[in-house]
Amino acid sequence: MRPPTFSPSRSTVLALESVRLTMAGGGATTIRVARFDHAQFGIRVVAIEPCSTVLDWCAAHGAEHVIVGGFYMRPGGPPLGDLRIGGSSLPTQAFDSPWGELRACVHADDGEVALAWRRDLPAEPPGDLLQAGPMLVAGGRSLIHPGEDLEGFSAGSSQFDSDITEGRYPRAALGITDTELIAVVSEGRADDEAGLSMAELAAAMLGLGASSAINLDGGGSASLVVDGLLVNTPREEHGRELVGGREVATALRFFAR
């Protein structure tokens, strides 16, 4: 896959970019990239109840910048995996054992954001926590390798519509650099939009400069709202456009400090 290229002129607070990726073996797709200056933006976990599209939730709550969060039981919830807001645990459907302790999380507390496996965080961490995964990048290296299933998304695929690690699909991810939070969605399920495999998503996050990155809910749920506008085109299987996106159970909101 060719490394992404960017315009040299970028706001130090927020930038939105569209990058066309051409993958090895054929196929191309577009990713939408929103960069937030971590000194000026933090993250809050959002529980959406009842389920709503990210775009509609933003309109109802006056939110400008939001990306889809973790997985959930369709249709209508509940969320899958650990979910905490303001230090309190919210009702969810647990991941099947033993995967809950192995799967990755976004942990946000007092403006700081970290990506970590659940086993490496306190049992009752302060702040907000959203479990998703798999972890794509850690220590500046891709963690997605053929034949490896470190977080059990293949072995535990019965809890999902399919094995989310297989094939090319619309994807969503959060990455972290020393200075930025990077929200990414990829297009897919269209004749000119191949989508990304999990390994290609990890490579894209590395190309964007992320030292760590986590996969978020994808497929028809992949949605990114920037300045109140949905910047990607969510699609169901067979390419049918989901106008406004799919209704989801959780999201990540970028807020100005």
Backbone as CSV, one residue per row, in Angstrom:
resi,resn,N_x,N_y,N_z,CA_x,CA_y,CA_z,C_x,C_y,C_z
1,MET,0.843,-1.187,0.000,0.000,0.000,0.000,0.880,1.240,0.000
2,ARG,0.536,2.181,-0.863,1.300,3.424,-0.905,1.084,4.224,0.369
3,PRO,2.139,4.884,0.887,1.932,5.707,2.077,1.044,6.893,1.759
4,PRO,0.148,7.289,2.671,-0.714,8.447,2.432,0.102,9.717,2.268
5,THR,-0.412,10.642,1.469,0.202,11.956,1.312,-0.817,13.003,1.713
6,PHE,-0.319,14.146,2.198,-1.210,15.147,2.752,-0.858,16.533,2.235
7,SER,-1.842,17.410,2.334,-1.603,18.814,2.044,-0.720,19.402,3.130
8,PRO,0.253,20.257,2.778,1.128,20.829,3.798,0.444,21.874,4.667
9,SER,-0.663,22.459,4.194,-1.329,23.493,4.983,-2.399,22.844,5.844
10,ARG,-2.252,22.943,7.174,-3.154,22.283,8.107,-3.318,23.162,9.331
11,SER,-4.544,23.225,9.825,-4.757,23.908,11.097,-4.077,23.120,12.206
12,THR,-3.497,23.820,13.179,-2.879,23.115,14.303,-3.937,22.614,15.272
13,VAL,-5.193,23.072,15.134,-6.265,22.658,16.026,-7.046,21.506,15.417
14,LEU,-7.473,21.646,14.187,-8.290,20.627,13.559,-8.055,20.656,12.061
15,ALA,-7.850,19.494,11.462,-7.707,19.400,10.019,-8.515,18.218,9.539
16,LEU,-9.163,18.369,8.398,-9.887,17.280,7.768,-9.277,17.024,6.405
17,GLU,-8.902,15.783,6.148,-8.248,15.419,4.905,-8.923,14.200,4.296
18,SER,-8.917,14.117,2.974,-9.318,12.911,2.256,-8.089,12.362,1.567
19,VAL,-7.813,11.093,1.792,-6.607,10.456,1.248,-7.028,9.229,0.457
20,ARG,-6.541,9.125,-0.756,-6.821,7.975,-1.604,-5.696,6.962,-1.447
21,LEU,-6.035,5.741,-1.050,-5.061,4.677,-0.847,-5.198,3.634,-1.940
22,THR,-4.086,3.207,-2.497,-4.055,2.098,-3.450,-3.361,0.935,-2.774
23,MET,-4.035,-0.221,-2.725,-3.520,-1.363,-1.981,-2.757,-2.322,-2.878
24,ALA,-1.824,-3.026,-2.272,-1.099,-4.068,-2.987,-2.093,-5.131,-3.429
25,GLY,-1.923,-5.627,-4.650,-2.817,-6.654,-5.161,-4.075,-6.100,-5.795
26,GLY,-4.204,-4.768,-5.858,-5.341,-4.157,-6.510,-6.355,-3.610,-5.531
27,GLY,-7.124,-2.682,-6.012,-8.141,-2.051,-5.182,-7.653,-0.734,-4.615
28,ALA,-8.586,0.176,-4.446,-8.279,1.483,-3.862,-9.473,1.925,-3.034
29,THR,-9.196,2.771,-2.078,-10.274,3.313,-1.247,-9.874,4.677,-0.715
30,THR,-10.872,5.414,-0.260,-10.662,6.748,0.289,-10.841,6.706,1.798
31,ILE,-9.927,7.333,2.496,-10.098,7.489,3.935,-10.272,8.963,4.259
32,ARG,-11.120,9.224,5.259,-11.332,10.580,5.775,-10.598,10.674,7.103
33,VAL,-9.779,11.700,7.234,-8.874,11.821,8.378,-9.108,13.151,9.076
34,ALA,-9.493,13.104,10.337,-9.633,14.322,11.142,-8.550,14.316,12.204
35,ARG,-7.756,15.373,12.242,-6.654,15.492,13.200,-6.989,16.575,14.230
36,PHE,-6.838,16.217,15.491,-7.128,17.133,16.585,-5.865,17.350,17.406
37,ASP,-5.539,18.602,17.657,-4.419,18.948,18.524,-4.759,18.501,19.945
38,HIS,-3.981,17.551,20.479,-4.304,16.983,21.789,-4.165,18.012,22.903
39,ALA,-3.408,19.060,22.684,-3.313,20.108,23.700,-4.610,20.910,23.800
40,GLN,-5.426,20.845,22.747,-6.648,21.641,22.727,-7.928,20.814,22.696
41,PHE,-7.808,19.507,22.461,-8.981,18.636,22.389,-8.795,17.405,23.260
42,GLY,-9.891,16.981,23.880,-9.927,15.711,24.588,-11.030,14.839,24.010
43,ILE,-11.269,13.690,24.648,-12.289,12.749,24.194,-13.216,12.406,25.349
44,ARG,-14.498,12.309,25.044,-15.474,11.769,25.982,-16.192,10.597,25.327
45,VAL,-16.471,9.572,26.096,-17.258,8.446,25.621,-18.735,8.811,25.720
46,VAL,-19.484,8.465,24.700,-20.909,8.775,24.628,-21.696,7.466,24.569
47,ALA,-22.679,7.317,25.448,-23.643,6.224,25.362,-24.901,6.763,24.698
48,ILE,-25.311,6.147,23.595,-26.453,6.622,22.818,-27.635,5.700,23.090
49,GLU,-28.603,6.210,23.856,-29.745,5.395,24.238,-31.026,6.225,24.165
50,PRO,-31.977,5.828,23.293,-31.915,4.677,22.391,-30.917,4.916,21.263
51,CYS,-30.576,3.841,20.565,-29.614,3.950,19.473,-30.048,5.010,18.464
52,SER,-29.048,5.708,17.939,-29.280,6.778,16.968,-28.089,6.819,16.026
53,THR,-28.251,7.444,14.877,-27.086,7.687,14.039,-26.181,8.703,14.726
54,VAL,-24.904,8.635,14.427,-23.967,9.620,14.979,-24.389,11.024,14.569
55,LEU,-24.804,11.178,13.319,-25.191,12.495,12.815,-26.388,13.046,13.581
56,ASP,-27.410,12.231,13.799,-28.591,12.703,14.526,-28.250,13.017,15.980
57,TRP,-27.395,12.190,16.594,-27.011,12.460,17.976,-26.279,13.794,18.065
58,CYS,-25.397,14.061,17.126,-24.667,15.333,17.127,-25.628,16.512,17.005
59,ALA,-26.609,16.390,16.115,-27.571,17.479,15.929,-28.389,17.702,17.200
60,ALA,-28.758,16.625,17.875,-29.585,16.739,19.078,-28.816,17.292,20.264
61,HIS,-27.488,17.116,20.292,-26.699,17.492,21.461,-25.698,18.618,21.172
62,GLY,-25.779,19.202,19.996,-24.888,20.306,19.678,-23.433,19.904,19.610
63,ALA,-23.153,18.664,19.221,-21.777,18.168,19.144,-21.239,18.369,17.735
64,GLU,-19.994,18.807,17.630,-19.408,19.100,16.326,-18.591,17.947,15.760
65,HIS,-17.820,17.246,16.621,-16.843,16.277,16.125,-17.019,14.958,16.865
66,VAL,-17.498,13.929,16.170,-17.808,12.648,16.812,-17.517,11.508,15.841
67,ILE,-16.935,10.416,16.346,-16.728,9.208,15.562,-17.447,8.051,16.245
68,VAL,-17.875,7.074,15.453,-18.537,5.895,16.009,-17.657,5.255,17.079
69,GLY,-18.296,4.583,18.040,-17.558,3.963,19.133,-17.378,2.471,18.960
70,GLY,-17.860,1.701,19.947,-17.623,0.272,19.961,-18.772,-0.528,19.368
71,PHE,-18.710,-1.841,19.573,-19.680,-2.765,19.004,-20.937,-2.829,19.876
72,TYR,-21.991,-3.394,19.314,-23.225,-3.525,20.066,-24.063,-4.649,19.467
73,MET,-25.037,-5.114,20.243,-25.945,-6.156,19.777,-27.012,-5.510,18.900
74,ARG,-27.064,-5.939,17.643,-28.031,-5.357,16.722,-29.305,-6.196,16.692
75,PRO,-30.473,-5.503,16.470,-30.607,-4.037,16.419,-30.902,-3.465,17.799
76,GLY,-30.463,-2.240,18.012,-30.896,-1.508,19.183,-30.091,-1.626,20.449
77,GLY,-28.978,-2.355,20.427,-28.154,-2.474,21.620,-28.468,-3.752,22.367
78,PRO,-27.846,-4.009,23.512,-26.948,-3.105,24.254,-25.537,-3.090,23.675
79,PRO,-24.682,-2.168,24.174,-23.281,-2.178,23.766,-22.604,-3.490,24.157
80,LEU,-21.586,-3.846,23.401,-20.767,-5.020,23.687,-19.472,-4.592,24.353
81,GLY,-19.080,-5.291,25.410,-17.820,-4.997,26.075,-17.976,-3.965,27.181
82,ASP,-16.872,-3.682,27.846,-16.888,-2.766,28.988,-17.159,-1.338,28.525
83,LEU,-17.975,-0.625,29.297,-18.338,0.754,28.984,-18.471,1.516,30.292
84,ARG,-17.692,2.604,30.439,-17.705,3.396,31.671,-17.709,4.876,31.299
85,ILE,-18.502,5.626,32.010,-18.556,7.074,31.821,-18.494,7.735,33.192
86,GLY,-17.558,8.666,33.342,-17.406,9.364,34.617,-17.084,8.438,35.769
87,GLY,-16.374,7.359,35.488,-15.977,6.418,36.520,-17.017,5.371,36.861
88,SER,-18.209,5.442,36.259,-19.286,4.500,36.562,-19.493,3.533,35.397
89,SER,-19.765,2.276,35.734,-20.000,1.254,34.733,-21.433,1.337,34.227
90,LEU,-21.617,1.189,32.915,-22.940,1.203,32.305,-23.328,-0.217,31.898
91,PRO,-24.639,-0.514,31.836,-25.079,-1.863,31.445,-24.661,-2.196,30.016
92,THR,-24.079,-3.369,29.830,-23.648,-3.831,28.518,-23.804,-5.347,28.441
93,GLN,-23.579,-5.874,27.249,-23.415,-7.306,27.060,-21.913,-7.593,27.076
94,ALA,-21.448,-8.407,28.005,-20.018,-8.694,28.105,-19.541,-9.475,26.885
95,PHE,-18.290,-9.268,26.519,-17.681,-10.119,25.511,-17.614,-11.544,26.040
96,ASP,-17.768,-12.504,25.157,-17.648,-13.898,25.554,-16.282,-14.153,26.189
97,SER,-16.268,-14.974,27.225,-15.013,-15.355,27.886,-14.191,-16.220,26.934
98,PRO,-12.847,-16.043,26.934,-12.030,-15.188,27.797,-11.661,-13.858,27.176
99,TRP,-12.393,-13.420,26.140,-11.908,-12.330,25.301,-12.010,-10.973,25.969
100,GLY,-12.891,-10.812,26.960,-13.080,-9.495,27.544,-11.807,-8.874,28.087
101,GLU,-10.992,-9.665,28.760,-9.754,-9.136,29.335,-8.689,-8.865,28.277
102,LEU,-8.848,-9.480,27.104,-7.811,-9.391,26.081,-8.038,-8.261,25.088
103,ARG,-9.262,-7.744,25.043,-9.584,-6.777,23.995,-9.256,-5.347,24.408
104,ALA,-9.028,-4.522,23.395,-8.475,-3.184,23.589,-9.552,-2.171,23.949
105,CYS,-9.102,-1.077,24.560,-10.000,-0.031,25.059,-9.438,1.348,24.741
106,VAL,-10.354,2.306,24.673,-10.017,3.729,24.743,-10.298,4.167,26.170
107,HIS,-9.293,4.731,26.838,-9.468,5.228,28.205,-9.181,6.725,28.208
108,ALA,-10.172,7.506,28.624,-10.037,8.963,28.659,-10.339,9.460,30.062
109,ASP,-9.401,10.205,30.627,-9.568,10.700,31.992,-8.894,12.052,32.124
110,ASP,-9.674,13.047,32.530,-9.146,14.388,32.783,-8.392,14.933,31.565
111,GLY,-8.953,14.681,30.379,-8.367,15.201,29.158,-7.301,14.329,28.530
112,GLU,-6.770,13.372,29.292,-5.750,12.484,28.749,-6.409,11.271,28.102
113,VAL,-5.812,10.780,27.026,-6.369,9.650,26.277,-5.292,8.586,26.122
114,ALA,-5.666,7.342,26.409,-4.736,6.226,26.253,-5.463,5.066,25.595
115,LEU,-4.726,4.269,24.846,-5.234,3.028,24.273,-4.533,1.879,24.975
116,ALA,-5.295,0.929,25.483,-4.692,-0.150,26.272,-5.607,-1.360,26.250
117,TRP,-5.028,-2.534,26.505,-5.833,-3.736,26.666,-6.505,-3.689,28.033
118,ARG,-7.695,-4.279,28.095,-8.479,-4.191,29.336,-7.719,-4.749,30.527
119,ARG,-6.952,-5.798,30.318,-6.215,-6.413,31.430,-5.157,-5.490,32.002
120,ASP,-4.746,-4.487,31.240,-3.689,-3.578,31.685,-4.235,-2.319,32.352
121,LEU,-5.553,-2.237,32.482,-6.180,-1.089,33.129,-6.758,-1.518,34.476
122,PRO,-6.963,-0.583,35.409,-7.573,-0.950,36.695,-8.953,-1.559,36.505
123,ALA,-9.391,-2.340,37.467,-10.723,-2.940,37.404,-11.806,-1.870,37.340
124,GLU,-11.600,-0.760,38.046,-12.550,0.343,38.033,-11.791,1.638,37.721
125,PRO,-11.444,1.833,36.469,-10.646,3.015,36.114,-11.470,4.289,36.235
126,PRO,-10.829,5.397,36.570,-11.536,6.675,36.587,-11.838,7.130,35.167
127,GLY,-12.727,8.107,35.048,-12.997,8.678,33.734,-13.855,7.779,32.871
128,ASP,-13.622,7.858,31.555,-14.417,7.142,30.573,-13.623,5.986,29.976
129,LEU,-14.335,4.916,29.632,-13.697,3.761,29.002,-14.650,3.167,27.975
130,LEU,-14.128,2.883,26.795,-14.877,2.229,25.723,-14.058,1.057,25.222
131,GLN,-14.643,-0.132,25.233,-13.929,-1.315,24.751,-14.333,-1.590,23.306
132,ALA,-13.344,-1.822,22.458,-13.588,-2.112,21.044,-12.510,-3.103,20.589
133,GLY,-11.677,-2.716,19.623,-10.560,-3.538,19.206,-10.779,-4.178,17.841
134,PRO,-9.746,-4.852,17.333,-8.474,-5.079,18.014,-7.568,-3.851,17.990
135,MET,-6.551,-3.882,18.842,-5.511,-2.872,18.783,-4.789,-3.047,17.456
136,LEU,-4.658,-1.948,16.726,-4.030,-1.984,15.407,-2.533,-1.711,15.462
137,VAL,-2.172,-0.740,16.281,-0.787,-0.267,16.346,-0.428,-0.036,17.807
138,ALA,0.765,-0.432,18.209,1.303,-0.125,19.535,2.802,0.028,19.406
139,GLY,3.349,1.017,20.093,4.787,1.239,20.020,5.275,1.535,18.621
140,GLY,4.391,2.114,17.789,4.791,2.449,16.423,4.890,1.265,15.490
141,ARG,4.279,0.123,15.851,4.323,-1.073,15.006,2.926,-1.655,14.829
142,SER,2.685,-2.214,13.643,1.420,-2.893,13.405,1.344,-4.165,14.242
143,LEU,0.155,-4.424,14.798,-0.080,-5.642,15.561,-0.902,-6.659,14.775
144,ILE,-1.232,-6.358,13.529,-2.087,-7.222,12.719,-1.223,-8.048,11.778
145,HIS,-1.168,-9.346,12.036,-0.325,-10.244,11.250,-1.115,-11.490,10.859
146,PRO,-0.850,-12.038,9.683,-1.583,-13.226,9.233,-1.469,-14.372,10.235
147,GLY,-2.599,-15.021,10.480,-2.599,-16.189,11.360,-2.640,-15.876,12.837
148,GLU,-2.571,-14.585,13.228,-2.628,-14.212,14.635,-4.010,-13.677,14.983
149,ASP,-4.497,-14.059,16.161,-5.829,-13.656,16.630,-5.713,-13.272,18.102
150,LEU,-4.905,-12.235,18.371,-4.513,-11.918,19.736,-5.693,-11.560,20.625
151,GLU,-6.740,-10.976,20.068,-7.889,-10.555,20.877,-9.125,-11.415,20.638
152,GLY,-8.971,-12.488,19.883,-10.045,-13.454,19.741,-11.215,-13.019,18.896
153,PHE,-11.007,-12.102,17.952,-12.121,-11.690,17.111,-12.484,-12.748,16.072
154,SER,-11.524,-13.591,15.700,-11.846,-14.724,14.828,-12.442,-15.863,15.645
155,ALA,-11.777,-16.223,16.732,-12.266,-17.328,17.564,-13.621,-17.012,18.189
156,GLY,-13.854,-15.735,18.480,-15.105,-15.330,19.106,-16.070,-14.655,18.154
157,SER,-15.999,-14.986,16.867,-16.797,-14.286,15.860,-18.290,-14.571,15.970
158,SER,-18.687,-15.616,16.705,-20.111,-15.937,16.827,-20.892,-14.836,17.520
159,GLN,-20.217,-13.946,18.231,-20.891,-12.843,18.923,-21.113,-11.644,17.993
160,PHE,-20.620,-11.747,16.762,-20.726,-10.674,15.783,-21.454,-11.203,14.542
161,ASP,-21.728,-10.294,13.605,-22.340,-10.722,12.351,-21.419,-11.648,11.567
162,SER,-20.104,-11.443,11.738,-19.109,-12.208,10.992,-17.764,-11.990,11.672
163,ASP,-16.729,-12.595,11.115,-15.365,-12.352,11.589,-14.933,-10.983,11.081
164,ILE,-14.884,-9.997,11.975,-14.608,-8.624,11.547,-13.172,-8.435,11.067
165,THR,-12.303,-9.415,11.332,-10.908,-9.285,10.908,-10.692,-9.771,9.480
166,GLU,-11.707,-10.372,8.863,-11.561,-10.926,7.520,-12.165,-9.983,6.485
167,GLY,-11.458,-9.816,5.369,-12.010,-9.082,4.245,-11.816,-7.587,4.327
168,ARG,-12.205,-6.925,3.243,-12.155,-5.469,3.160,-13.549,-4.893,3.394
169,TYR,-13.610,-3.914,4.268,-14.879,-3.294,4.636,-14.648,-1.812,4.920
170,PRO,-15.721,-1.026,4.999,-15.574,0.294,5.626,-15.075,0.086,7.057
171,ARG,-14.149,0.897,7.465,-13.549,0.757,8.796,-13.508,2.107,9.500
172,ALA,-13.346,2.073,10.812,-13.150,3.286,11.607,-12.064,3.010,12.639
173,ALA,-11.298,4.032,12.977,-10.196,3.843,13.920,-9.870,5.156,14.613
174,LEU,-9.269,5.033,15.788,-8.711,6.170,16.525,-7.224,5.940,16.693
175,GLY,-6.423,6.949,16.347,-4.982,6.872,16.523,-4.483,8.000,17.412
176,ILE,-3.307,7.788,17.994,-2.689,8.779,18.882,-1.249,8.986,18.444
177,THR,-0.826,10.239,18.387,0.580,10.586,18.234,1.003,11.345,19.488
178,ASP,2.219,11.837,19.507,2.674,12.622,20.655,1.850,13.896,20.832
179,THR,1.269,14.399,19.735,0.599,15.695,19.801,-0.831,15.687,19.287
180,GLU,-1.271,14.592,18.662,-2.563,14.601,17.989,-3.422,13.391,18.337
181,LEU,-4.727,13.586,18.231,-5.706,12.515,18.173,-6.165,12.425,16.723
182,ILE,-6.187,11.230,16.159,-6.511,11.055,14.744,-7.739,10.159,14.608
183,ALA,-8.825,10.725,14.073,-10.041,9.965,13.803,-10.090,9.628,12.322
184,VAL,-10.312,8.361,12.005,-10.251,7.901,10.615,-11.466,7.034,10.306
185,VAL,-12.070,7.268,9.138,-13.032,6.324,8.569,-12.622,6.043,7.137
186,SER,-12.851,4.813,6.701,-12.623,4.477,5.302,-13.952,4.244,4.615
187,GLU,-13.995,4.617,3.340,-15.141,4.267,2.517,-15.059,2.771,2.177
188,GLY,-16.058,2.264,1.486,-16.064,0.860,1.085,-17.420,0.454,0.553
189,ARG,-17.485,-0.796,0.073,-18.739,-1.369,-0.436,-19.299,-0.594,-1.623
190,ALA,-18.417,-0.040,-2.453,-18.824,0.630,-3.686,-17.846,0.220,-4.784
191,ASP,-18.256,0.397,-6.039,-17.426,-0.056,-7.156,-16.034,0.564,-7.124
192,ASP,-15.955,1.824,-6.724,-14.661,2.513,-6.705,-14.112,2.671,-5.297
193,GLU,-14.706,1.979,-4.323,-14.259,2.052,-2.928,-14.180,0.638,-2.364
194,ALA,-12.972,0.085,-2.346,-12.793,-1.322,-1.973,-12.930,-1.568,-0.485
195,GLY,-12.768,-0.533,0.335,-12.671,-0.744,1.773,-11.274,-1.199,2.150
196,LEU,-11.064,-1.466,3.426,-9.748,-1.854,3.930,-9.836,-3.154,4.706
197,SER,-8.801,-3.965,4.599,-8.633,-5.080,5.527,-8.128,-4.523,6.847
198,MET,-8.139,-5.349,7.888,-7.644,-4.887,9.184,-6.149,-4.558,9.088
199,ALA,-5.395,-5.367,8.351,-3.962,-5.096,8.195,-3.736,-3.804,7.427
200,GLU,-4.563,-3.542,6.409,-4.431,-2.304,5.640,-4.814,-1.094,6.489
201,LEU,-5.788,-1.262,7.353,-6.141,-0.170,8.268,-4.986,0.129,9.213
202,ALA,-4.354,-0.905,9.749,-3.199,-0.698,10.627,-2.079,0.017,9.880
203,ALA,-1.824,-0.401,8.634,-0.780,0.244,7.839,-1.120,1.705,7.566
204,ALA,-2.399,1.984,7.307,-2.818,3.368,7.081,-2.601,4.222,8.324
205,MET,-2.915,3.670,9.500,-2.724,4.437,10.736,-1.245,4.716,10.979
206,LEU,-0.405,3.744,10.682,1.039,3.988,10.778,1.458,5.083,9.804
207,GLY,0.949,5.022,8.581,1.287,6.038,7.588,0.838,7.431,7.982
208,LEU,-0.211,7.500,8.784,-0.692,8.793,9.272,0.106,9.295,10.471
209,GLY,1.023,8.471,10.968,1.883,8.880,12.068,1.475,8.390,13.428
210,ALA,0.458,7.523,13.513,-0.017,7.056,14.817,1.007,6.139,15.469
211,SER,1.302,6.388,16.730,2.159,5.478,17.493,1.338,4.386,18.148
212,SER,0.030,4.640,18.337,-0.909,3.615,18.787,-2.233,3.874,18.099
213,ALA,-3.010,2.802,17.876,-4.288,2.949,17.180,-5.174,1.766,17.520
214,ILE,-6.489,2.000,17.531,-7.471,0.972,17.856,-8.555,0.963,16.790
215,ASN,-9.018,-0.223,16.441,-10.147,-0.378,15.544,-11.451,-0.094,16.301
216,LEU,-12.352,0.639,15.647,-13.681,0.908,16.181,-14.718,0.172,15.330
217,ASP,-15.997,0.358,15.619,-17.025,-0.351,14.856,-16.982,0.095,13.398
218,GLY,-17.134,-0.862,12.495,-17.026,-0.571,11.072,-18.249,-1.018,10.295
219,GLY,-18.035,-1.372,9.028,-19.144,-1.725,8.164,-20.092,-0.548,8.008
220,GLY,-21.399,-0.815,8.062,-22.376,0.253,7.935,-22.387,1.211,9.096
221,SER,-21.730,0.838,10.215,-21.679,1.716,11.393,-20.578,2.761,11.302
222,ALA,-19.614,2.578,10.402,-18.482,3.506,10.319,-18.983,4.904,9.965
223,SER,-18.850,5.838,10.905,-19.352,7.204,10.717,-18.416,8.181,11.409
224,LEU,-18.135,9.285,10.733,-17.338,10.365,11.303,-18.014,11.681,10.978
225,VAL,-18.323,12.438,12.022,-18.920,13.762,11.877,-17.878,14.796,12.265
226,VAL,-17.647,15.755,11.384,-16.711,16.848,11.644,-17.426,18.161,11.328
227,ASP,-17.350,19.109,12.251,-18.069,20.383,12.110,-19.551,20.149,11.833
228,GLY,-20.103,19.103,12.464,-21.527,18.834,12.341,-21.956,18.146,11.060
229,LEU,-20.992,17.767,10.204,-21.307,17.142,8.923,-20.745,15.725,8.874
230,LEU,-21.529,14.803,8.349,-21.059,13.440,8.129,-20.126,13.454,6.931
231,VAL,-18.856,13.050,7.135,-17.857,13.234,6.081,-17.621,11.974,5.249
232,ASN,-18.231,10.851,5.627,-18.106,9.629,4.825,-19.495,9.177,4.384
233,THR,-19.532,8.112,3.594,-20.787,7.578,3.073,-20.987,6.166,3.607
234,PRO,-21.686,6.000,4.728,-21.929,4.651,5.263,-22.761,3.820,4.289
235,ARG,-22.400,2.532,4.176,-23.120,1.630,3.270,-23.365,0.291,3.944
236,GLU,-24.540,-0.260,3.681,-24.852,-1.613,4.080,-24.136,-2.585,3.152
237,GLU,-24.292,-3.882,3.442,-23.800,-4.873,2.502,-24.492,-4.677,1.165
238,HIS,-23.826,-5.125,0.106,-24.314,-4.985,-1.269,-24.303,-3.526,-1.725
239,GLY,-23.670,-2.642,-0.950,-23.448,-1.278,-1.404,-24.576,-0.307,-1.192
240,ARG,-25.660,-0.709,-0.558,-26.782,0.216,-0.357,-26.388,1.318,0.615
241,GLU,-26.556,2.569,0.179,-26.181,3.701,1.026,-27.137,3.823,2.205
242,LEU,-26.561,4.026,3.385,-27.334,4.289,4.591,-27.359,5.801,4.792
243,VAL,-28.404,6.443,4.348,-28.467,7.902,4.400,-28.388,8.344,5.861
244,GLY,-27.358,9.114,6.175,-27.158,9.576,7.552,-26.432,8.592,8.432
245,GLY,-26.228,7.353,7.957,-25.503,6.351,8.735,-26.442,5.360,9.407
246,ARG,-25.844,4.389,10.101,-26.591,3.385,10.854,-26.743,3.843,12.295
247,GLU,-27.841,3.456,12.924,-28.031,3.747,14.335,-27.053,2.905,15.155
248,VAL,-26.346,3.551,16.094,-25.321,2.887,16.897,-25.559,3.168,18.377
249,ALA,-24.784,2.469,19.212,-25.006,2.545,20.664,-23.985,3.396,21.402
250,THR,-22.806,3.598,20.824,-21.766,4.376,21.504,-20.985,5.197,20.483
251,ALA,-20.302,6.214,20.979,-19.489,7.071,20.115,-18.400,7.721,20.952
252,LEU,-17.468,8.347,20.265,-16.400,9.124,20.898,-16.539,10.573,20.448
253,ARG,-16.660,11.475,21.412,-16.833,12.899,21.124,-15.537,13.640,21.408
254,PHE,-15.091,14.426,20.449,-13.912,15.267,20.615,-14.379,16.646,21.105
255,PHE,-13.862,17.065,22.247,-14.312,18.328,22.823,-13.123,19.262,23.021
256,ALA,-13.386,20.546,22.867,-12.363,21.553,23.108,-12.141,21.697,24.591
257,ARG,-10.864,21.681,25.015,-10.551,21.807,26.437,-10.859,23.214,26.944
